[in-house]
């Protein structure tokens, strides 16, 4: 925007130049924060979203390499923020992290990160290894580090086949690949089509390389996640926009084939070119429609990403309040759960956070004043694209087996 902004220099590297002083610098914009719930609350239940105790977390999406001439050297401040023993511990953690990453490449789940694990994660992933990717007709700036195999460490840009998700270092390799690749959609079963939108179910065991490539790609836009190499245990639901050239991926969510915790969604991502178009809300709604087909209640795996959190906040509010507006007479949490496939705990904490539920005479009572409901619905924002359940043709995994 033509203005100077405060940054912290994270790393430097030598440019290919004859001048010994020619370096570029990896910087983090220290003003960039994201407002989220306190981590303690996030780990317990994500639906306390109207709590006033807001925590600011670091937003690393805009971190980038800059040239020396872009820096105002007159404003430099030297900040010593680590003790020597902390640096030694950090180096040890980095080596430990590297060993873990070498053993387990692909990301498919989430984990709860304590303070030490968070520092370890941020140390190892502090510098984005891939700056941009080309996927279909889009060139996309990446947000985060992704643990691609070592041979891709010197690649600032990667070229993805938008159908099989194989990735290459050079445009010429992609062009040769596209002449041979016979896929025009994700390698799975089409379980939903409505207009130009299609959803494909991809079994990680049957399509292991695709599942791994999808996880590499997703990690470029998702920060704190657990890395696993084994995608056999997951199903991937890939949402596509379809035209005469094929079915182009816009986002996806993954789901464990067997979840003891009633998780109906592990990871969720809408690719940056397709964000703010209602696709994230569509994916969440779709995950609950699958739960209804299974005859189960569902809940997303914790903790959620920042964008995932915002989407779930709105989804639970809209679905529950729409029912309360239309329903005549008393309704219980159990009945709401049976109607929506939303876990009872998520319903209870959502309504409590909206101050729509009270505890009277040994039981919870829902207070559904129409004016209050309308106010909360307005605050929750618009819903996304609707799932036309009549277009969903799907057999649950257990029944497929």
HELIX and SHEET records of a PDB file:
HELIX    1   1 UNK A   39  UNK A   44  1                                   6    
HELIX    2   2 UNK A   68  UNK A   70  5                                   3    
HELIX    3   3 UNK A   73  UNK A   75  5                                   3    
HELIX    4   4 UNK A   84  UNK A  103  1                                  20    
HELIX    5   5 UNK A  115  UNK A  124  1                                  10    
HELIX    6   6 UNK A  150  UNK A  152  5                                   3    
HELIX    7   7 UNK A  171  UNK A  180  1                                  10    
HELIX    8   8 UNK A  208  UNK A  219  1                                  12    
HELIX    9   9 UNK A  272  UNK A  274  5                                   3    
HELIX   10  10 UNK A  279  UNK A  294  1                                  16    
HELIX   11  11 UNK A  306  UNK A  326  1                                  21    
HELIX   12  12 UNK A  333  UNK A  340  1                                   8    
HELIX   13  13 UNK A  344  UNK A  353  1                                  10    
HELIX   14  14 UNK A  370  UNK A  380  1                                  11    
HELIX   15  15 UNK A  389  UNK A  391  5                                   3    
HELIX   16  16 UNK A  397  UNK A  400  1                                   4    
SHEET    1   A 3 UNK A   7  UNK A  14  0                                        
SHEET    2   A 3 UNK A  23  UNK A  29 -1                                        
SHEET    3   A 3 UNK A  64  UNK A  67 -1                                        
SHEET    1   B 2 UNK A  33  UNK A  37  0                                        
SHEET    2   B 2 UNK A  54  UNK A  58 -1                                        
SHEET    1   C 2 UNK A 107  UNK A 109  0                                        
SHEET    2   C 2 UNK A 226  UNK A 227 -1                                        
SHEET    1   D 4 UNK A 138  UNK A 141  0                                        
SHEET    2   D 4 UNK A 132  UNK A 135 -1                                        
SHEET    3   D 4 UNK A 157  UNK A 160  1                                        
SHEET    4   D 4 UNK A 167  UNK A 168 -1                                        
SHEET    1   E 5 UNK A 189  UNK A 194  0                                        
SHEET    2   E 5 UNK A 197  UNK A 203 -1                                        
SHEET    3   E 5 UNK A 234  UNK A 243 -1                                        
SHEET    4   E 5 UNK A 246  UNK A 256 -1                                        
SHEET    5   E 5 UNK A 268  UNK A 270 -1                                        
SHEET    1   F 2 UNK A 263  UNK A 265  0                                        
SHEET    2   F 2 UNK A 299  UNK A 300  1                                        
SHEET    1   G 2 UNK A 357  UNK A 360  0                                        
SHEET    2   G 2 UNK A 363  UNK A 366 -1                                        
END                                                                             
